[in-house]
C-alpha cells in the first residue's frame, strides 16, 4: 500500500492566532510617507506596489518591488509617469510581467495602464482618458482584465469590463449598465473560466452586487447581495469550480460569504480580529484567506464550506490597516500593509506567512470495498470517516520504528475521533487498525502541546 503524505498541525488552541507566523518581512519606500497599494504573486515571487509621497514638493509616485520566494529583492522600479500619481493596483500573470494601473496628474487625472517586463523595465504605457480603473487581474494567457467606470461629466455610471492582450491591444470592451456605482471592489476568474465582479452601488438603499460574465465577456447575471451579508462590497476571490468568496461590510461587521455559481449565498461567517478586513484570497485547494487588523496583521483561513481552519498573526512594526493579500504556488499568504514607527514615519511592509495546511487522508484501505478518509483538525485531533462500524486504534511511530503514541476510539455515526498529544516536528508513520486497516506517512509541523 502506498503511503499518503499528511501535514499534522497541533497549535495551542484551535482556531486562535498562534503568535508570530511570518516567514519574512520586508520594508520598502522612501521619504518617510510611503503607503502600501497592492500585492500579487507569480509562482513564488512576490510583487508589491506602493506610493511614495513628498508633501514639500507636492509629489506622489507609484513604485513596484519584486521579491523572490525567500524575500530577496530582485528589483525596485519607480514609474515616474507624472509628478503626481495615485492608485497602484497590480496584476501578474504566469509570465511574471506585472501590469500596474494608476491615475496620473492632479487637476485632471488620467487613468494609465502600464506593463513591465521580468526585470522591471517598462514594456508599454496606455492612457485611458475618461475612465476610473478598478481591480485588475491577469489570466493564464497573460491578458490583463480591468473593471472600470466612466469618469467624464455628466456622470455615466456604466460599468466596463475591459481586457488587454500582452501587446496592449484591446480584446474586450463590455459595458454593463448599472446606476450609481460607488465602489469597484473586486474581480476574480473562476476555475470554469468565468469572471465575477463585486461592486457597491449608492442610492436610497446602498447595496453590494455580484456581476458574472463568461470568459468571452458575455454578461450572465447581476445579483444583489442580501443586507444580512453586507451593503458594501470589499473584495472577491474564486472558490471551487465556479463559486466565489465575497468579503463585505454590513450592519454586523465584516462578513465572508460563499456564493454559488448563480450568485446565491450559501453561507456567511464573521471575520476579523477586531480590526477592519481588507482583502480575500484563495489557495490552490480552494481555501479562502481574509486579512484584517490595525495594530498587527491577522489572517483567517476558511474552508470552501465556510469553516474556520486556523488564524495567522505576525508583523514587526505598528501596522496601519493591511491593504492586500495574495498567495503564490507555495500557498503561503503574503500581505501588503503600511507600517508606521513611533516617529510617524511610514513604509510599505510585505510579510510572508507560514501556511501549515490541514492534511487529508485516503482513500486507503487494506480491505476491498472499505473506505477510510480523515483529516487532522487544528486542535490536534485525528478525525476519520469510516464505512464500517467498530473499534479502531491508531499507533504513531517515528522514523526509527519507535512507537510515540497510540489512541483508541469507537466509531459513532460513521466517524472516529482520536486524541493525539503534541509531537516534535518530523516524519512519522500512523497505523490505523480495526475493521478497516491503513498505514500513512505523517509530516508533522512545529510541536505545540495541547492544554
C-alpha positions in Angstrom: 0.0 0.0 0.0 1.5 3.3 -1.0 1.8 5.9 1.9 -0.1 9.1 1.9 1.6 12.4 2.9 -0.1 14.4 5.6 0.8 17.5 7.5 0.0 17.3 11.2 -0.8 20.7 12.8 -1.1 21.0 16.6 -1.4 24.6 17.7 -2.0 25.6 21.3 -5.7 26.5 20.8 -8.0 25.6 18.0 -9.0 28.5 15.8 -6.9 31.1 17.6 -4.0 33.1 16.5 -0.8 31.3 17.3 1.8 34.0 17.5 4.4 35.1 15.0 3.8 33.1 11.9 5.8 35.2 9.5 8.5 33.6 7.3 9.9 37.0 6.4 9.0 40.7 6.4 10.4 43.4 4.1 10.1 47.2 4.1 10.2 49.5 1.1 9.6 53.1 0.2 11.4 56.3 0.7 10.7 59.8 2.0 9.0 58.7 5.2 5.4 58.9 3.9 5.0 55.7 1.9 1.8 53.7 1.7 1.0 50.2 0.5 -1.2 49.8 -2.6 -1.3 46.1 -3.7 0.5 42.7 -3.6 0.4 39.8 -6.1 2.3 36.6 -6.7 3.7 34.9 -9.8 4.9 31.4 -8.9 6.5 32.0 -5.6 7.8 35.5 -6.5 6.1 38.5 -4.8 5.2 41.8 -6.4 4.3 44.8 -4.2 3.2 48.3 -5.2 3.4 51.4 -3.0 3.1 55.2 -3.1 5.9 57.4 -2.1 4.8 60.9 -1.1 6.7 64.1 -0.8 4.5 66.8 0.8 7.1 69.5 0.4 7.3 69.1 -3.3 3.7 68.0 -3.7 4.7 64.8 -5.4 3.3 61.3 -5.3 4.8 58.4 -7.2 3.9 54.7 -7.7 6.7 52.1 -7.4 6.9 48.3 -7.8 9.1 45.9 -5.9 9.8 42.3 -6.9 10.9 39.7 -4.3 11.8 36.1 -4.8 10.2 33.4 -2.6 12.8 33.9 0.1 12.2 37.6 0.3 15.3 38.7 -1.6 14.7 41.9 -3.6 15.1 41.3 -7.3 14.3 44.9 -8.4 12.6 48.1 -7.4 11.2 50.5 -10.0 9.6 53.9 -9.6 7.2 54.6 -12.5 7.5 58.4 -12.7 4.8 58.7 -15.3 3.7 62.1 -13.8 4.7 64.4 -10.9 1.5 63.3 -9.1 0.3 59.6 -9.2 -2.2 57.7 -7.2 -3.6 54.2 -7.4 -1.1 51.4 -7.9 -3.3 48.4 -8.5 -1.5 45.4 -9.7 -1.9 42.1 -11.7 0.6 39.4 -12.5 0.3 36.5 -15.0 2.3 33.3 -15.3 5.0 35.1 -17.3 5.9 37.2 -14.3 5.4 40.5 -16.1 3.3 42.8 -14.0 0.5 45.2 -15.0 0.1 48.4 -12.9 -2.8 50.9 -13.1 -2.7 54.4 -11.7 -4.2 57.9 -12.0 -1.7 60.3 -13.5 -2.0 64.1 -12.7 -3.7 66.1 -10.0 -6.0 68.6 -11.7 -7.3 66.4 -14.5 -6.1 62.9 -13.6 -5.9 60.4 -16.4 -6.1 56.6 -16.0 -3.0 54.8 -17.1 -2.2 51.1 -17.5 1.4 50.1 -17.8 3.2 46.8 -18.3 6.6 45.9 -17.0 8.9 43.1 -18.2 10.5 40.5 -16.0 13.4 42.8 -15.0 11.1 45.8 -14.2 11.6 47.8 -17.4 8.5 49.4 -18.9 7.2 47.5 -21.9 4.3 49.9 -22.7 2.1 52.5 -21.2 -1.5 53.1 -22.2 -3.5 56.2 -21.3 -7.3 55.7 -20.8 -8.8 59.2 -20.5 -12.3 59.4 -19.2 -12.1 56.2 -17.1 -11.5 55.3 -13.5 -9.8 52.0 -13.2 -10.7 49.5 -10.5 -9.5 45.9 -9.8 -7.4 44.1 -12.4 -6.2 40.6 -12.9 -4.0 38.7 -15.4 -5.3 35.4 -16.8 -3.4 32.3 -17.8 -2.7 33.8 -21.2 -1.2 36.9 -19.6 -4.1 39.1 -20.7 -5.0 41.9 -18.4 -8.7 42.3 -17.4 -9.8 45.5 -15.8 -13.0 46.6 -14.1 -13.6 50.3 -14.9 -16.1 53.1 -14.7 -16.6 56.2 -16.8 -15.5 59.4 -15.1 -16.5 62.0 -17.7 -19.2 64.6 -16.9 -22.1 64.4 -17.0 -21.9 61.3 -14.8 -22.3 58.0 -16.6 -22.3 55.1 -14.2 -21.9 52.4 -16.8 -19.6 49.7 -15.5 -17.0 48.5 -18.0 -15.2 45.2 -18.3 -12.0 45.6 -20.4 -9.3 43.1 -21.4 -6.0 43.9 -23.0 -3.6 41.5 -24.7 0.1 41.5 -23.7 0.8 43.7 -26.8 -1.7 46.2 -25.3 -4.3 45.7 -28.0 -7.9 45.7 -26.5 -9.6 42.3 -26.8 -12.8 43.0 -24.8 -14.8 46.2 -24.1 -18.1 45.2 -22.4 -20.5 47.8 -21.0 -22.6 46.7 -18.0 -25.4 49.2 -17.3 -25.5 49.9 -13.6 -26.6 53.1 -11.9 -24.8 55.0 -9.1 -21.8 52.7 -8.9 -19.9 53.8 -5.8 -17.1 51.3 -5.4 -15.3 48.8 -7.7 -14.4 46.3 -5.1 -13.1 43.1 -6.7 -12.6 41.0 -9.7 -11.8 37.3 -10.0 -11.7 34.5 -12.5 -13.1 31.1 -11.6 -11.7 27.7 -12.5 -14.5 27.4 -15.0 -13.1 30.4 -16.8 -15.9 32.9 -15.9 -15.4 36.3 -14.3 -17.1 37.6 -11.1 -17.0 41.3 -10.2 -18.1 42.8 -6.8 -19.3 46.4 -6.7 -21.2 48.7 -4.4 -24.0 51.0 -5.5 -25.3 54.0 -3.8 -28.8 55.5 -3.9 -31.7 55.3 -1.5 -30.7 51.8 -0.5 -26.9 51.2 -0.7 -26.1 47.6 -1.6 -23.4 45.3 -2.8 -23.8 43.5 -6.1 -22.2 40.5 -7.7 -21.8 40.5 -11.5 -20.8 37.5 -13.6 -19.5 37.3 -17.1 -18.4 34.4 -19.3 -14.7 34.1 -20.4 -15.7 35.8 -23.6 -17.2 38.8 -21.7 -20.9 38.0 -22.1 -22.8 39.2 -19.0 -24.6 36.3 -17.3 -26.3 37.9 -14.3 -26.2 40.7 -11.7 -27.3 39.6 -8.3 -27.8 41.9 -5.2 -26.2 40.7 -2.0 -28.5 40.3 1.0 -28.3 43.1 3.5 -27.5 40.4 6.2 -24.2 39.9 4.4 -23.3 43.5 3.7 -24.2 46.7 1.9 -20.6 47.5 0.9 -18.5 45.0 -1.1 -14.8 44.9 -0.2 -13.3 42.1 -2.2 -14.0 38.9 -4.1 -12.0 35.7 -4.8 -12.6 32.4 -6.7 -13.9 29.4 -4.7 -14.3 25.9 -6.1 -15.1 25.3 -9.8 -17.4 28.3 -10.4 -18.1 29.8 -7.0 -16.6 32.7 -5.2 -15.9 34.2 -1.8 -17.3 37.7 -1.1 -16.0 40.0 1.6 -18.5 42.7 2.6 -19.1 45.3 5.3 -22.6 45.1 6.8 -24.6 46.0 9.9 -23.0 43.2 11.9 -19.4 44.0 10.9 -17.3 42.4 8.2 -18.6 39.2 6.8 -17.2 36.5 4.5 -19.8 34.8 2.3 -19.7 31.8 0.0 -21.6 32.5 -3.2 -22.7 29.7 -5.6 -22.5 29.6 -9.4 -25.7 31.6 -9.6 -24.7 34.2 -7.1 -26.8 32.6 -4.3 -25.3 33.0 -0.8 -24.6 29.5 0.6 -23.0 30.5 4.0 -21.9 33.6 5.9 -19.2 33.9 8.6 -18.0 36.9 10.6 -14.3 37.7 10.2 -11.6 39.8 11.6 -9.9 40.0 15.0 -11.2 43.4 16.0 -9.7 45.3 13.0 -11.1 46.1 9.6 -10.8 43.4 6.9 -9.0 44.4 3.8 -8.8 41.6 1.2 -9.6 37.9 0.5 -7.5 35.4 -1.5 -7.6 31.7 -2.4 -5.1 28.9 -2.3 -4.8 26.0 -4.8 -7.1 23.8 -2.7 -9.8 26.5 -2.8 -9.5 27.6 0.9 -10.2 31.3 1.5 -7.9 33.7 3.4 -9.0 37.1 4.8 -6.5 39.6 6.0 -7.5 42.1 8.7 -6.1 44.2 11.5 -5.0 47.6 12.7 -2.1 47.1 15.2 -1.0 43.9 13.6 -1.7 41.6 10.6 -4.1 38.8 11.1 -5.1 36.2 8.5 -8.1 33.9 8.9 -8.2 30.7 6.8 -11.5 29.3 5.9 -12.5 26.1 4.1 -14.7 26.3 1.0 -17.7 25.4 3.2 -17.0 28.4 5.5 -15.3 26.6 8.4 -12.5 28.5 10.2 -9.4 26.3 9.8 -6.8 28.5 11.6 -5.6 32.0 12.1 -2.2 33.6 11.4 -0.7 36.6 13.2 2.6 38.4 12.8 4.5 41.6 12.0 7.4 43.6 13.1 6.1 47.1 13.2 3.0 49.0 14.1 0.6 48.4 11.2 -1.9 50.9 9.8 -4.5 48.6 8.2 -3.3 45.9 5.8 -4.5 46.6 2.3 -4.0 43.5 0.2 -3.3 39.7 0.3 -2.0 37.2 -2.3 -1.0 33.6 -2.4 1.7 32.0 -4.6 2.2 28.5 -5.8 3.6 27.5 -2.3 0.2 28.6 -0.8 2.0 30.8 1.7 -0.1 34.0 2.1 1.6 37.4 1.6 0.3 40.7 2.9 1.0 44.2 1.9 0.4 46.8 4.7 1.5 50.3 5.8 4.0 50.1 8.7 4.4 53.1 11.0 7.1 53.6 13.6 6.8 55.7 16.8 8.0 58.8 15.0 5.2 58.6 12.5 7.4 57.5 9.6 5.5 55.1 7.3 6.9 52.5 4.9 5.4 49.6 2.9 5.5 46.3 4.7 5.4 43.0 2.8 5.0 40.0 5.1 5.0 36.3 4.1 3.3 33.9 6.4 3.9 30.2 7.0 0.9 28.2 5.9 0.6 24.9 7.7 -2.3 23.3 5.8 -4.7 20.7 7.3 -4.0 17.4 5.6 -6.5 14.9 4.2 -6.3 11.1 4.3 -7.1 8.4 1.7 -8.9 6.8 0.3 -6.7 4.0 1.5 -7.8 0.5 2.8 -6.4 -3.0 3.2 -9.9 -4.5 2.6 -11.6 -4.4 -0.7 -14.6 -2.1 -0.7 -13.5 -0.4 2.5 -13.2 3.4 2.7 -11.1 5.2 5.2 -10.9 9.0 5.0 -9.9 11.6 7.5 -8.2 14.8 8.5 -6.1 16.4 11.2 -8.0 19.1 13.0 -6.3 22.2 14.2 -6.8 21.2 17.8 -4.6 18.1 17.4 -7.3 15.5 16.9 -7.3 13.0 14.1 -10.8 12.6 12.7 -11.8 9.8 10.4 -14.8 8.8 8.4 -15.3 5.0 8.1 -17.7 2.9 6.1 -17.6 0.1 8.6 -18.5 0.5 12.4 -16.4 -0.9 15.2 -13.4 -0.4 17.5 -10.3 1.3 16.0 -6.8 2.1 17.2 -4.2 4.4 15.8 -0.5 3.9 16.6 2.1 6.5 15.6 5.8 5.6 15.1 8.8 7.7 14.4 11.2 7.2 11.5 13.2 4.7 13.5 10.2 2.5 14.3 9.7 3.6 17.9 6.0 4.0 18.9 5.4 7.6 20.0 1.7 7.4 20.9 -1.5 5.4 20.5 -5.2 6.1 20.9 -8.4 4.1 20.6 -11.9 5.1 19.6 -15.2 3.6 18.7 -17.0 4.8 15.5 -20.1 6.8 16.1 -22.3 7.6 13.1 -19.6 6.6 10.7 -17.0 8.9 12.4 -13.9 8.4 14.6 -12.0 10.9 16.7 -8.6 10.1 18.1 -6.9 12.5 20.6 -3.2 13.0 19.7 -0.6 14.7 22.0 1.9 17.2 20.8 4.7 15.7 18.7 8.1 17.1 17.8 8.3 18.2 14.2 9.4 15.4 11.9 8.3 12.4 9.9 6.0 9.7 11.5 4.0 6.7 10.4 0.5 6.0 11.5 -1.1 2.6 11.6 -4.9 2.6 11.9 -6.3 -0.9 12.8 -9.8 -2.2 13.1 -12.5 -3.3 10.7 -10.5 -1.3 8.1 -6.7 -1.0 8.3 -4.5 1.6 6.8 -0.9 2.9 7.0 0.0 6.5 6.4 3.0 8.8 6.4 2.7 11.9 8.5 4.8 15.0 8.2 4.4 16.9 11.4 4.6 20.7 11.9 6.2 22.5 14.9 5.4 20.9 18.2 2.8 22.7 20.3 1.2 20.6 23.1 -2.4 20.7 23.8 -3.6 22.3 27.1 
